[in-house]
Amino acid sequence: MTETGLLGRALSLQETNSKGIWRNMKDFGLVASILVRILVAFIGCTHLFAQLFFADFNPMATAVGLGAFAVAGLTGLPVKRSAFLTRIGIYGGCIALLGTAGGIYVHYAYYDTPGNYYAWFITVPFAAGSVFLMVAAWRGHTLR
């Protein structure tokens, strides 16, 4: 059985040993970064489209959405192709994290009611994924 493509090779049973540990960690890292990119882009998309759905402009959510698209789309470019766009993606990720921090501040400063908790189950994976993509892009450019 021959499987083509990165995802097929990384997820095939032929690439694991008897304990199920992945032999080719490079493929695992690439698949993990693809999944994290999808997650970050999806959460950014929800921040942007929620404003349209509720007809409420929020600058923090706009920063999160645009920064998420920047970090998900621009940090995955090959190193030799575009270092400038990768830097833009890293800066976009920083803007997304600042927008997230601003949204958390606004939520707890102005909507302080008992039982009104912030959406940490969405925020923590988004922030962790953004940091993961930014660090991977930074390491890709500094450790050539």
N, CA, C and O atoms as CSV, one atom per row, in Angstrom:
chain,resi,resn,atom,element,x,y,z
A,1,MET,N,N,0.849,-1.167,0.000
A,1,MET,CA,C,0.000,0.000,0.000
A,1,MET,C,C,0.898,1.234,0.000
A,1,MET,O,O,1.707,1.423,0.908
A,2,THR,N,N,0.750,2.050,-1.003
A,2,THR,CA,C,1.528,3.283,-1.062
A,2,THR,C,C,0.599,4.457,-0.864
A,2,THR,O,O,-0.447,4.563,-1.504
A,3,GLU,N,N,0.994,5.325,0.022
A,3,GLU,CA,C,0.200,6.517,0.281
A,3,GLU,C,C,1.009,7.722,-0.156
A,3,GLU,O,O,2.205,7.815,0.120
A,4,THR,N,N,0.358,8.628,-0.830
A,4,THR,CA,C,1.046,9.824,-1.279
A,4,THR,C,C,0.596,11.000,-0.447
A,4,THR,O,O,-0.469,10.985,0.170
A,5,GLY,N,N,1.416,11.999,-0.446
A,5,GLY,CA,C,1.075,13.209,0.286
A,5,GLY,C,C,1.633,13.185,1.689
A,5,GLY,O,O,1.899,12.130,2.266
A,6,LEU,N,N,1.800,14.373,2.215
A,6,LEU,CA,C,2.380,14.541,3.540
A,6,LEU,C,C,1.489,13.969,4.626
A,6,LEU,O,O,1.965,13.263,5.515
A,7,LEU,N,N,0.200,14.268,4.561
A,7,LEU,CA,C,-0.712,13.797,5.597
A,7,LEU,C,C,-0.813,12.282,5.571
A,7,LEU,O,O,-0.852,11.644,6.623
A,8,GLY,N,N,-0.854,11.704,4.385
A,8,GLY,CA,C,-0.934,10.252,4.277
A,8,GLY,C,C,0.296,9.569,4.835
A,8,GLY,O,O,0.183,8.557,5.527
A,9,ARG,N,N,1.480,10.112,4.542
A,9,ARG,CA,C,2.711,9.526,5.075
A,9,ARG,C,C,2.789,9.672,6.584
A,9,ARG,O,O,3.202,8.746,7.282
A,10,ALA,N,N,2.394,10.831,7.084
A,10,ALA,CA,C,2.536,11.081,8.518
A,10,ALA,C,C,1.555,10.255,9.332
A,10,ALA,O,O,1.861,9.853,10.455
A,11,LEU,N,N,0.381,10.000,8.776
A,11,LEU,CA,C,-0.641,9.291,9.537
A,11,LEU,C,C,-0.694,7.802,9.241
A,11,LEU,O,O,-1.495,7.094,9.850
A,12,SER,N,N,0.123,7.306,8.336
A,12,SER,CA,C,0.048,5.891,7.985
A,12,SER,C,C,0.630,5.044,9.105
A,12,SER,O,O,1.500,5.484,9.857
A,13,LEU,N,N,0.136,3.832,9.195
A,13,LEU,CA,C,0.631,2.925,10.222
A,13,LEU,C,C,2.040,2.434,9.906
A,13,LEU,O,O,2.735,1.943,10.795
A,14,GLN,N,N,2.470,2.561,8.656
A,14,GLN,CA,C,3.809,2.128,8.297
A,14,GLN,C,C,4.873,3.047,8.896
A,14,GLN,O,O,6.033,2.652,9.013
A,15,GLU,N,N,4.502,4.241,9.266
A,15,GLU,CA,C,5.464,5.201,9.806
A,15,GLU,C,C,5.615,5.090,11.323
A,15,GLU,O,O,6.376,5.854,11.916
A,16,THR,N,N,4.915,4.163,11.957
A,16,THR,CA,C,5.005,4.032,13.408
A,16,THR,C,C,5.660,2.704,13.757
A,16,THR,O,O,5.643,1.757,12.971
A,17,ASN,N,N,6.233,2.656,14.940
A,17,ASN,CA,C,6.777,1.387,15.385
A,17,ASN,C,C,5.713,0.657,16.201
A,17,ASN,O,O,4.557,1.079,16.229
A,18,SER,N,N,6.095,-0.434,16.864
A,18,SER,CA,C,5.102,-1.256,17.552
A,18,SER,C,C,4.438,-0.527,18.716
A,18,SER,O,O,3.323,-0.881,19.096
A,19,LYS,N,N,5.087,0.473,19.287
A,19,LYS,CA,C,4.491,1.210,20.398
A,19,LYS,C,C,3.648,2.389,19.927
A,19,LYS,O,O,3.043,3.082,20.746
A,20,GLY,N,N,3.601,2.621,18.631
A,20,GLY,CA,C,2.790,3.708,18.108
A,20,GLY,C,C,3.487,5.056,18.114
A,20,GLY,O,O,2.841,6.082,17.900
A,21,ILE,N,N,4.794,5.076,18.355
A,21,ILE,CA,C,5.528,6.335,18.374
A,21,ILE,C,C,5.912,6.688,16.944
A,21,ILE,O,O,6.353,5.827,16.183
A,22,TRP,N,N,5.747,7.932,16.587
A,22,TRP,CA,C,6.017,8.353,15.212
A,22,TRP,C,C,7.512,8.318,14.951
A,22,TRP,O,O,8.306,8.802,15.758
A,23,ARG,N,N,7.883,7.748,13.833
A,23,ARG,CA,C,9.296,7.702,13.473
A,23,ARG,C,C,9.750,8.997,12.825
A,23,ARG,O,O,10.855,9.478,13.076
A,24,ASN,N,N,8.915,9.536,12.016
A,24,ASN,CA,C,9.318,10.719,11.270
A,24,ASN,C,C,8.705,11.952,11.924
A,24,ASN,O,O,7.590,12.351,11.587
A,25,MET,N,N,9.429,12.548,12.852
A,25,MET,CA,C,8.900,13.684,13.604
A,25,MET,C,C,8.785,14.935,12.745
A,25,MET,O,O,8.025,15.842,13.083
A,26,LYS,N,N,9.519,15.002,11.649
A,26,LYS,CA,C,9.398,16.155,10.769
A,26,LYS,C,C,8.008,16.191,10.143
A,26,LYS,O,O,7.387,17.252,10.067
A,27,ASP,N,N,7.516,15.034,9.695
A,27,ASP,CA,C,6.161,14.981,9.152
A,27,ASP,C,C,5.133,15.300,10.229
A,27,ASP,O,O,4.135,15.967,9.955
A,28,PHE,N,N,5.367,14.830,11.455
A,28,PHE,CA,C,4.441,15.136,12.543
A,28,PHE,C,C,4.390,16.633,12.799
A,28,PHE,O,O,3.311,17.187,13.007
A,29,GLY,N,N,5.538,17.293,12.787
A,29,GLY,CA,C,5.565,18.739,13.004
A,29,GLY,C,C,4.836,19.491,11.911
A,29,GLY,O,O,4.143,20.472,12.181
A,30,LEU,N,N,4.991,19.033,10.671
A,30,LEU,CA,C,4.295,19.694,9.571
A,30,LEU,C,C,2.788,19.505,9.667
A,30,LEU,O,O,2.026,20.444,9.437
A,31,VAL,N,N,2.357,18.294,10.006
A,31,VAL,CA,C,0.919,18.046,10.152
A,31,VAL,C,C,0.367,18.839,11.326
A,31,VAL,O,O,-0.726,19.399,11.235
A,32,ALA,N,N,1.114,18.895,12.437
A,32,ALA,CA,C,0.660,19.672,13.591
A,32,ALA,C,C,0.549,21.146,13.239
A,32,ALA,O,O,-0.401,21.809,13.653
A,33,SER,N,N,1.504,21.667,12.482
A,33,SER,CA,C,1.429,23.085,12.123
A,33,SER,C,C,0.262,23.351,11.176
A,33,SER,O,O,-0.354,24.415,11.246
A,34,ILE,N,N,-0.052,22.405,10.295
A,34,ILE,CA,C,-1.217,22.578,9.417
A,34,ILE,C,C,-2.496,22.613,10.239
A,34,ILE,O,O,-3.361,23.457,10.006
A,35,LEU,N,N,-2.623,21.698,11.202
A,35,LEU,CA,C,-3.826,21.672,12.041
A,35,LEU,C,C,-3.941,22.932,12.898
A,35,LEU,O,O,-5.036,23.463,13.081
A,36,VAL,N,N,-2.814,23.409,13.420
A,36,VAL,CA,C,-2.830,24.640,14.219
A,36,VAL,C,C,-3.195,25.833,13.343
A,36,VAL,O,O,-3.930,26.716,13.784
A,37,ARG,N,N,-2.696,25.872,12.116
A,37,ARG,CA,C,-3.063,26.956,11.191
A,37,ARG,C,C,-4.560,26.973,10.927
A,37,ARG,O,O,-5.178,28.038,10.904
A,38,ILE,N,N,-5.144,25.796,10.727
A,38,ILE,CA,C,-6.591,25.714,10.495
A,38,ILE,C,C,-7.345,26.219,11.714
A,38,ILE,O,O,-8.316,26.963,11.573
A,39,LEU,N,N,-6.912,25.824,12.919
A,39,LEU,CA,C,-7.575,26.270,14.145
A,39,LEU,C,C,-7.485,27.780,14.310
A,39,LEU,O,O,-8.486,28.433,14.603
A,40,VAL,N,N,-6.300,28.335,14.125
A,40,VAL,CA,C,-6.112,29.779,14.297
A,40,VAL,C,C,-6.917,30.555,13.259
A,40,VAL,O,O,-7.542,31.563,13.589
A,41,ALA,N,N,-6.908,30.097,12.015
A,41,ALA,CA,C,-7.680,30.783,10.974
A,41,ALA,C,C,-9.177,30.685,11.243
A,41,ALA,O,O,-9.910,31.643,10.994
A,42,PHE,N,N,-9.641,29.547,11.746
A,42,PHE,CA,C,-11.065,29.391,12.050
A,42,PHE,C,C,-11.500,30.329,13.172
A,42,PHE,O,O,-12.551,30.962,13.081
A,43,ILE,N,N,-10.703,30.419,14.220
A,43,ILE,CA,C,-11.058,31.309,15.331
A,43,ILE,C,C,-10.999,32.762,14.883
A,43,ILE,O,O,-11.838,33.563,15.294
A,44,GLY,N,N,-10.029,33.119,14.051
A,44,GLY,CA,C,-9.994,34.471,13.492
A,44,GLY,C,C,-11.210,34.763,12.639
A,44,GLY,O,O,-11.753,35.867,12.676
A,45,CYS,N,N,-11.640,33.770,11.870
A,45,CYS,CA,C,-12.836,33.921,11.034
A,45,CYS,C,C,-14.075,34.123,11.902
A,45,CYS,O,O,-14.938,34.933,11.563
A,46,THR,N,N,-14.174,33.401,13.009
A,46,THR,CA,C,-15.335,33.582,13.886
A,46,THR,C,C,-15.338,34.967,14.523
A,46,THR,O,O,-16.402,35.551,14.726
A,47,HIS,N,N,-14.160,35.496,14.839
A,47,HIS,CA,C,-14.113,36.847,15.402
A,47,HIS,C,C,-14.587,37.887,14.392
A,47,HIS,O,O,-15.265,38.847,14.757
A,48,LEU,N,N,-14.233,37.698,13.133
A,48,LEU,CA,C,-14.658,38.662,12.114
A,48,LEU,C,C,-16.139,38.515,11.769
A,48,LEU,O,O,-16.856,39.513,11.688
A,49,PHE,N,N,-16.601,37.289,11.566
A,49,PHE,CA,C,-17.981,37.099,11.146
A,49,PHE,C,C,-18.983,37.282,12.279
A,49,PHE,O,O,-20.158,37.538,12.019
A,50,ALA,N,N,-18.546,37.155,13.529
A,50,ALA,CA,C,-19.451,37.439,14.643
A,50,ALA,C,C,-19.827,38.916,14.661
A,50,ALA,O,O,-20.936,39.273,15.060
A,51,GLN,N,N,-18.914,39.767,14.234
A,51,GLN,CA,C,-19.232,41.196,14.153
A,51,GLN,C,C,-20.301,41.450,13.102
A,51,GLN,O,O,-21.194,42.272,13.309
A,52,LEU,N,N,-20.217,40.756,11.980
A,52,LEU,CA,C,-21.240,40.907,10.949
A,52,LEU,C,C,-22.575,40.334,11.405
A,52,LEU,O,O,-23.628,40.919,11.149
A,53,PHE,N,N,-22.530,39.198,12.076
A,53,PHE,CA,C,-23.758,38.535,12.508
A,53,PHE,C,C,-24.506,39.366,13.546
A,53,PHE,O,O,-25.728,39.495,13.481
A,54,PHE,N,N,-23.773,39.925,14.497
A,54,PHE,CA,C,-24.407,40.715,15.552
A,54,PHE,C,C,-24.461,42.205,15.228
A,54,PHE,O,O,-24.958,42.988,16.037
A,55,ALA,N,N,-23.965,42.607,14.072
A,55,ALA,CA,C,-23.961,44.011,13.621
A,55,ALA,C,C,-23.331,44.922,14.672
A,55,ALA,O,O,-23.885,45.964,15.024
A,56,ASP,N,N,-22.167,44.511,15.164
A,56,ASP,CA,C,-21.482,45.260,16.210
A,56,ASP,C,C,-19.990,45.280,15.885
A,56,ASP,O,O,-19.331,44.241,15.912
A,57,PHE,N,N,-19.462,46.463,15.577
A,57,PHE,CA,C,-18.039,46.584,15.277
A,57,PHE,C,C,-17.253,46.626,16.571
A,57,PHE,O,O,-17.572,47.397,17.475
A,58,ASN,N,N,-16.230,45.800,16.660
A,58,ASN,CA,C,-15.370,45.748,17.825
A,58,ASN,C,C,-13.922,45.789,17.332
A,58,ASN,O,O,-13.485,44.867,16.643
A,59,PRO,N,N,-13.172,46.839,17.671
A,59,PRO,CA,C,-11.792,46.920,17.172
A,59,PRO,C,C,-10.896,45.797,17.683
A,59,PRO,O,O,-9.971,45.378,16.986
A,60,MET,N,N,-11.159,45.310,18.885
A,60,MET,CA,C,-10.342,44.215,19.416
A,60,MET,C,C,-10.575,42.938,18.614
A,60,MET,O,O,-9.623,42.241,18.263
A,61,ALA,N,N,-11.830,42.634,18.326
A,61,ALA,CA,C,-12.136,41.428,17.546
A,61,ALA,C,C,-11.621,41.549,16.117
A,61,ALA,O,O,-11.213,40.557,15.514
A,62,THR,N,N,-11.639,42.764,15.577
A,62,THR,CA,C,-11.088,42.971,14.241
A,62,THR,C,C,-9.583,42.728,14.235
A,62,THR,O,O,-9.056,42.111,13.309
A,63,ALA,N,N,-8.892,43.211,15.264
A,63,ALA,CA,C,-7.446,42.973,15.371
A,63,ALA,C,C,-7.156,41.485,15.513
A,63,ALA,O,O,-6.211,40.973,14.914
A,64,VAL,N,N,-7.967,40.794,16.303
A,64,VAL,CA,C,-7.771,39.354,16.472
A,64,VAL,C,C,-7.990,38.626,15.153
A,64,VAL,O,O,-7.193,37.765,14.780
A,65,GLY,N,N,-9.058,38.963,14.447
A,65,GLY,CA,C,-9.365,38.282,13.196
A,65,GLY,C,C,-8.327,38.515,12.121
A,65,GLY,O,O,-7.872,37.565,11.483
A,66,LEU,N,N,-7.942,39.766,11.909
A,66,LEU,CA,C,-6.950,40.067,10.875
A,66,LEU,C,C,-5.566,39.528,11.246
A,66,LEU,O,O,-4.835,39.029,10.390
A,67,GLY,N,N,-5.217,39.633,12.525
A,67,GLY,CA,C,-3.937,39.077,12.972
A,67,GLY,C,C,-3.897,37.563,12.864
A,67,GLY,O,O,-2.856,36.983,12.556
A,68,ALA,N,N,-5.035,36.922,13.119
A,68,ALA,CA,C,-5.092,35.465,12.992
A,68,ALA,C,C,-4.894,35.034,11.550
A,68,ALA,O,O,-4.192,34.058,11.283
A,69,PHE,N,N,-5.508,35.754,10.619
A,69,PHE,CA,C,-5.299,35.426,9.208
A,69,PHE,C,C,-3.850,35.666,8.799
A,69,PHE,O,O,-3.297,34.915,7.995
A,70,ALA,N,N,-3.238,36.703,9.344
A,70,ALA,CA,C,-1.839,36.986,9.016
A,70,ALA,C,C,-0.924,35.891,9.549
A,70,ALA,O,O,-0.052,35.405,8.829
A,71,VAL,N,N,-1.119,35.500,10.805
A,71,VAL,CA,C,-0.225,34.499,11.385
A,71,VAL,C,C,-0.485,33.125,10.774
A,71,VAL,O,O,0.455,32.346,10.608
A,72,ALA,N,N,-1.717,32.811,10.439
A,72,ALA,CA,C,-2.003,31.498,9.857
A,72,ALA,C,C,-1.568,31.417,8.400
A,72,ALA,O,O,-1.140,30.360,7.939
A,73,GLY,N,N,-1.673,32.510,7.684
A,73,GLY,CA,C,-1.376,32.460,6.262
A,73,GLY,C,C,0.041,32.806,5.876
A,73,GLY,O,O,0.568,32.260,4.907
A,74,LEU,N,N,0.670,33.699,6.611
A,74,LEU,CA,C,1.972,34.203,6.175
A,74,LEU,C,C,3.168,33.557,6.858
A,74,LEU,O,O,4.287,33.674,6.358
A,75,THR,N,N,2.969,32.878,7.981
A,75,THR,CA,C,4.122,32.279,8.654
A,75,THR,C,C,4.498,30.932,8.073
A,75,THR,O,O,5.543,30.389,8.429
A,76,GLY,N,N,3.690,30.378,7.199
A,76,GLY,CA,C,4.002,29.070,6.637
A,76,GLY,C,C,4.719,29.120,5.312
A,76,GLY,O,O,4.918,28.079,4.686
A,77,LEU,N,N,5.114,30.293,4.863
A,77,LEU,CA,C,5.799,30.405,3.583
A,77,LEU,C,C,7.210,29.851,3.685
A,77,LEU,O,O,7.822,29.916,4.751
A,78,PRO,N,N,7.735,29.308,2.599
A,78,PRO,CA,C,9.119,28.811,2.633
A,78,PRO,C,C,10.101,29.930,2.982
A,78,PRO,O,O,9.896,31.088,2.620
A,79,VAL,N,N,11.165,29.565,3.688
A,79,VAL,CA,C,12.115,30.554,4.185
A,79,VAL,C,C,12.767,31.321,3.046
A,79,VAL,O,O,12.923,32.539,3.133
A,80,LYS,N,N,13.146,30.637,1.991
A,80,LYS,CA,C,13.861,31.295,0.904
A,80,LYS,C,C,12.940,32.189,0.084
A,80,LYS,O,O,13.408,33.084,-0.620
A,81,ARG,N,N,11.650,31.957,0.171
A,81,ARG,CA,C,10.726,32.678,-0.697
A,81,ARG,C,C,10.420,34.075,-0.204
A,81,ARG,O,O,10.496,35.032,-0.974
A,82,SER,N,N,10.076,34.209,1.059
A,82,SER,CA,C,9.648,35.526,1.500
A,82,SER,C,C,9.850,35.716,2.995
A,82,SER,O,O,8.982,35.365,3.795
A,83,ALA,N,N,10.978,36.263,3.364
A,83,ALA,CA,C,11.235,36.565,4.769
A,83,ALA,C,C,10.412,37.760,5.219
A,83,ALA,O,O,9.997,37.826,6.376
A,84,PHE,N,N,10.172,38.700,4.323
A,84,PHE,CA,C,9.402,39.895,4.671
A,84,PHE,C,C,7.961,39.538,5.034
A,84,PHE,O,O,7.435,40.031,6.032
A,85,LEU,N,N,7.322,38.686,4.235
A,85,LEU,CA,C,5.940,38.307,4.526
A,85,LEU,C,C,5.841,37.483,5.804
A,85,LEU,O,O,4.846,37.568,6.524
A,86,THR,N,N,6.869,36.685,6.090
A,86,THR,CA,C,6.863,35.933,7.339
A,86,THR,C,C,6.955,36.878,8.529
A,86,THR,O,O,6.295,36.658,9.545
A,87,ARG,N,N,7.762,37.921,8.418
A,87,ARG,CA,C,7.825,38.921,9.495
A,87,ARG,C,C,6.479,39.611,9.669
A,87,ARG,O,O,6.051,39.864,10.795
A,88,ILE,N,N,5.812,39.915,8.563
A,88,ILE,CA,C,4.472,40.514,8.648
A,88,ILE,C,C,3.529,39.564,9.376
A,88,ILE,O,O,2.708,40.003,10.182
A,89,GLY,N,N,3.639,38.265,9.098
A,89,GLY,CA,C,2.813,37.280,9.792
A,89,GLY,C,C,3.097,37.226,11.279
A,89,GLY,O,O,2.176,37.091,12.085
A,90,ILE,N,N,4.365,37.332,11.649
A,90,ILE,CA,C,4.721,37.334,13.071
A,90,ILE,C,C,4.181,38.590,13.749
A,90,ILE,O,O,3.652,38.519,14.858
A,91,TYR,N,N,4.311,39.736,13.090
A,91,TYR,CA,C,3.754,40.969,13.657
A,91,TYR,C,C,2.232,40.889,13.742
A,91,TYR,O,O,1.636,41.386,14.698
A,92,GLY,N,N,1.609,40.272,12.758
A,92,GLY,CA,C,0.157,40.076,12.802
A,92,GLY,C,C,-0.254,39.197,13.970
A,92,GLY,O,O,-1.290,39.430,14.593
A,93,GLY,N,N,0.559,38.180,14.269
A,93,GLY,CA,C,0.281,37.344,15.434
A,93,GLY,C,C,0.392,38.119,16.733
A,93,GLY,O,O,-0.390,37.906,17.659
A,94,CYS,N,N,1.369,39.023,16.802
A,94,CYS,CA,C,1.487,39.879,17.995
A,94,CYS,C,C,0.271,40.783,18.132
A,94,CYS,O,O,-0.227,40.997,19.238
A,95,ILE,N,N,-0.207,41.314,17.014
A,95,ILE,CA,C,-1.412,42.151,17.046
A,95,ILE,C,C,-2.618,41.325,17.482
A,95,ILE,O,O,-3.465,41.807,18.235
A,96,ALA,N,N,-2.697,40.075,17.006
A,96,ALA,CA,C,-3.805,39.207,17.413
A,96,ALA,C,C,-3.766,38.933,18.912
A,96,ALA,O,O,-4.807,38.923,19.568
A,97,LEU,N,N,-2.579,38.711,19.454
A,97,LEU,CA,C,-2.474,38.465,20.894
A,97,LEU,C,C,-2.794,39.721,21.700
A,97,LEU,O,O,-3.409,39.633,22.762
A,98,LEU,N,N,-2.383,40.887,21.204
A,98,LEU,CA,C,-2.743,42.136,21.885
A,98,LEU,C,C,-4.249,42.373,21.823
A,98,LEU,O,O,-4.846,42.834,22.795
A,99,GLY,N,N,-4.862,42.060,20.684
A,99,GLY,CA,C,-6.317,42.179,20.572
A,99,GLY,C,C,-7.035,41.229,21.513
A,99,GLY,O,O,-8.069,41.574,22.084
A,100,THR,N,N,-6.489,40.036,21.672
A,100,THR,CA,C,-7.072,39.076,22.609
A,100,THR,C,C,-6.957,39.586,24.039
A,100,THR,O,O,-7.912,39.501,24.811
A,101,ALA,N,N,-5.786,40.116,24.393
A,101,ALA,CA,C,-5.605,40.668,25.743
A,101,ALA,C,C,-6.534,41.857,25.970
A,101,ALA,O,O,-7.096,42.005,27.055
A,102,GLY,N,N,-6.698,42.703,24.957
A,102,GLY,CA,C,-7.625,43.830,25.082
A,102,GLY,C,C,-9.062,43.380,25.233
A,102,GLY,O,O,-9.820,43.970,26.002
A,103,GLY,N,N,-9.447,42.342,24.509
A,103,GLY,CA,C,-10.800,41.807,24.648
A,103,GLY,C,C,-11.049,41.226,26.028
A,103,GLY,O,O,-12.141,41.368,26.579
A,104,ILE,N,N,-10.039,40.571,26.587
A,104,ILE,CA,C,-10.170,40.028,27.940
A,104,ILE,C,C,-10.305,41.164,28.946
A,104,ILE,O,O,-11.129,41.094,29.858
A,105,TYR,N,N,-9.498,42.212,28.783
A,105,TYR,CA,C,-9.587,43.349,29.693
A,105,TYR,C,C,-10.964,44.007,29.627
A,105,TYR,O,O,-11.571,44.291,30.660
A,106,VAL,N,N,-11.452,44.245,28.419
A,106,VAL,CA,C,-12.766,44.881,28.263
A,106,VAL,C,C,-13.853,44.012,28.875
A,106,VAL,O,O,-14.773,44.524,29.513
A,107,HIS,N,N,-13.753,42.714,28.687
A,107,HIS,CA,C,-14.783,41.818,29.224
A,107,HIS,C,C,-14.838,41.885,30.746
A,107,HIS,O,O,-15.916,42.011,31.327
A,108,TYR,N,N,-13.679,41.801,31.389
A,108,TYR,CA,C,-13.682,41.799,32.852
A,108,TYR,C,C,-13.826,43.193,33.452
A,108,TYR,O,O,-14.266,43.315,34.595
A,109,ALA,N,N,-13.472,44.242,32.726
A,109,ALA,CA,C,-13.596,45.598,33.263
A,109,ALA,C,C,-15.021,46.129,33.162
A,109,ALA,O,O,-15.474,46.856,34.045
A,110,TYR,N,N,-15.731,45.772,32.092
A,110,TYR,CA,C,-17.040,46.373,31.860
A,110,TYR,C,C,-18.210,45.414,32.011
A,110,TYR,O,O,-19.345,45.859,32.185
A,111,TYR,N,N,-17.970,44.131,31.950
A,111,TYR,CA,C,-19.066,43.163,32.062
A,111,TYR,C,C,-18.877,42.303,33.296
A,111,TYR,O,O,-18.977,41.077,33.229
A,112,ASP,N,N,-18.605,42.940,34.414
A,112,ASP,CA,C,-18.292,42.229,35.642
A,112,ASP,C,C,-19.579,41.830,36.357
A,112,ASP,O,O,-20.085,42.568,37.202
A,113,THR,N,N,-20.096,40.672,36.016
A,113,THR,CA,C,-21.262,40.120,36.703
A,113,THR,C,C,-20.924,38.706,37.150
A,113,THR,O,O,-20.107,38.042,36.513
A,114,PRO,N,N,-21.529,38.236,38.222
A,114,PRO,CA,C,-21.226,36.879,38.686
A,114,PRO,C,C,-21.605,35.833,37.634
A,114,PRO,O,O,-22.688,35.892,37.053
A,115,GLY,N,N,-20.723,34.898,37.401
A,115,GLY,CA,C,-20.972,33.831,36.444
A,115,GLY,C,C,-20.700,34.205,35.006
A,115,GLY,O,O,-20.903,33.384,34.112
A,116,ASN,N,N,-20.247,35.422,34.757
A,116,ASN,CA,C,-19.965,35.859,33.397
A,116,ASN,C,C,-18.474,35.663,33.135
A,116,ASN,O,O,-17.678,36.588,33.294
A,117,TYR,N,N,-18.115,34.468,32.739
A,117,TYR,CA,C,-16.711,34.130,32.531
A,117,TYR,C,C,-16.338,34.283,31.065
A,117,TYR,O,O,-17.177,34.124,30.179
A,118,TYR,N,N,-15.090,34.589,30.825
A,118,TYR,CA,C,-14.595,34.756,29.461
A,118,TYR,C,C,-14.478,33.383,28.790
A,118,TYR,O,O,-14.410,32.363,29.476
A,119,ALA,N,N,-14.456,33.354,27.488
A,119,ALA,CA,C,-14.390,32.096,26.728
A,119,ALA,C,C,-12.955,31.574,26.696
A,119,ALA,O,O,-12.283,31.633,25.666
A,120,TRP,N,N,-12.500,31.067,27.832
A,120,TRP,CA,C,-11.116,30.607,27.923
A,120,TRP,C,C,-10.878,29.358,27.089
A,120,TRP,O,O,-9.757,29.126,26.637
A,121,PHE,N,N,-11.913,28.546,26.876
A,121,PHE,CA,C,-11.748,27.324,26.095
A,121,PHE,C,C,-11.481,27.630,24.622
A,121,PHE,O,O,-11.018,26.755,23.890
A,122,ILE,N,N,-11.762,28.844,24.181
A,122,ILE,CA,C,-11.433,29.273,22.825
A,122,ILE,C,C,-10.151,30.105,22.831
A,122,ILE,O,O,-9.329,29.995,21.921
A,123,THR,N,N,-9.987,30.922,23.842
A,123,THR,CA,C,-8.868,31.858,23.890
A,123,THR,C,C,-7.526,31.162,24.100
A,123,THR,O,O,-6.544,31.505,23.443
A,124,VAL,N,N,-7.475,30.202,24.995
A,124,VAL,CA,C,-6.201,29.538,25.297
A,124,VAL,C,C,-5.664,28.756,24.092
A,124,VAL,O,O,-4.483,28.900,23.775
A,125,PRO,N,N,-6.476,27.931,23.400
A,125,PRO,CA,C,-5.926,27.269,22.203
A,125,PRO,C,C,-5.531,28.255,21.107
A,125,PRO,O,O,-4.555,28.034,20.390
A,126,PHE,N,N,-6.291,29.345,20.977
A,126,PHE,CA,C,-5.943,30.351,19.972
A,126,PHE,C,C,-4.605,30.996,20.297
A,126,PHE,O,O,-3.747,31.116,19.422
A,127,ALA,N,N,-4.417,31.411,21.536
A,127,ALA,CA,C,-3.161,32.058,21.926
A,127,ALA,C,C,-1.990,31.079,21.824
A,127,ALA,O,O,-0.918,31.440,21.340
A,128,ALA,N,N,-2.195,29.846,22.277
A,128,ALA,CA,C,-1.123,28.849,22.195
A,128,ALA,C,C,-0.777,28.539,20.740
A,128,ALA,O,O,0.396,28.404,20.395
A,129,GLY,N,N,-1.785,28.428,19.899
A,129,GLY,CA,C,-1.532,28.170,18.484
A,129,GLY,C,C,-0.825,29.323,17.805
A,129,GLY,O,O,0.072,29.109,16.989
A,130,SER,N,N,-1.218,30.545,18.131
A,130,SER,CA,C,-0.557,31.711,17.545
A,130,SER,C,C,0.898,31.784,17.975
A,130,SER,O,O,1.777,32.056,17.157
A,131,VAL,N,N,1.155,31.544,19.245
A,131,VAL,CA,C,2.535,31.563,19.737
A,131,VAL,C,C,3.342,30.439,19.088
A,131,VAL,O,O,4.499,30.641,18.719
A,132,PHE,N,N,2.742,29.260,18.946
A,132,PHE,CA,C,3.424,28.138,18.291
A,132,PHE,C,C,3.820,28.495,16.863
A,132,PHE,O,O,4.951,28.233,16.453
A,133,LEU,N,N,2.910,29.084,16.107
A,133,LEU,CA,C,3.206,29.443,14.721
A,133,LEU,C,C,4.250,30.551,14.634
A,133,LEU,O,O,5.112,30.528,13.756
A,134,MET,N,N,4.172,31.522,15.547
A,134,MET,CA,C,5.156,32.606,15.518
A,134,MET,C,C,6.547,32.104,15.887
A,134,MET,O,O,7.530,32.496,15.258
A,135,VAL,N,N,6.644,31.243,16.895
A,135,VAL,CA,C,7.946,30.705,17.292
A,135,VAL,C,C,8.514,29.820,16.187
A,135,VAL,O,O,9.712,29.872,15.909
A,136,ALA,N,N,7.669,29.008,15.553
A,136,ALA,CA,C,8.145,28.152,14.467
A,136,ALA,C,C,8.645,28.992,13.298
A,136,ALA,O,O,9.665,28.662,12.693
A,137,ALA,N,N,7.944,30.067,12.975
A,137,ALA,CA,C,8.388,30.940,11.884
A,137,ALA,C,C,9.672,31.673,12.256
A,137,ALA,O,O,10.570,31.820,11.428
A,138,TRP,N,N,9.756,32.131,13.497
A,138,TRP,CA,C,10.963,32.828,13.946
A,138,TRP,C,C,12.166,31.888,13.921
A,138,TRP,O,O,13.246,32.272,13.472
A,139,ARG,N,N,11.984,30.664,14.399
A,139,ARG,CA,C,13.084,29.693,14.389
A,139,ARG,C,C,13.470,29.318,12.967
A,139,ARG,O,O,14.642,29.066,12.688
A,140,GLY,N,N,12.504,29.278,12.075
A,140,GLY,CA,C,12.808,28.959,10.689
A,140,GLY,C,C,13.672,30.011,10.022
A,140,GLY,O,O,14.422,29.705,9.094
A,141,HIS,N,N,13.574,31.254,10.487
A,141,HIS,CA,C,14.364,32.323,9.882
A,141,HIS,C,C,15.675,32.574,10.601
A,141,HIS,O,O,16.623,33.072,9.994
A,142,THR,N,N,15.749,32.245,11.869
A,142,THR,CA,C,16.983,32.524,12.596
A,142,THR,C,C,17.930,31.335,12.616
A,142,THR,O,O,19.134,31.515,12.793
A,143,LEU,N,N,17.417,30.133,12.441
A,143,LEU,CA,C,18.263,28.934,12.514
A,143,LEU,C,C,18.402,28.289,11.138
A,143,LEU,O,O,18.104,27.106,10.978
A,144,ARG,N,N,18.844,29.044,10.161
A,144,ARG,CA,C,19.016,28.481,8.809
A,144,ARG,C,C,20.225,27.603,8.737
A,144,ARG,O,O,20.523,27.047,7.679
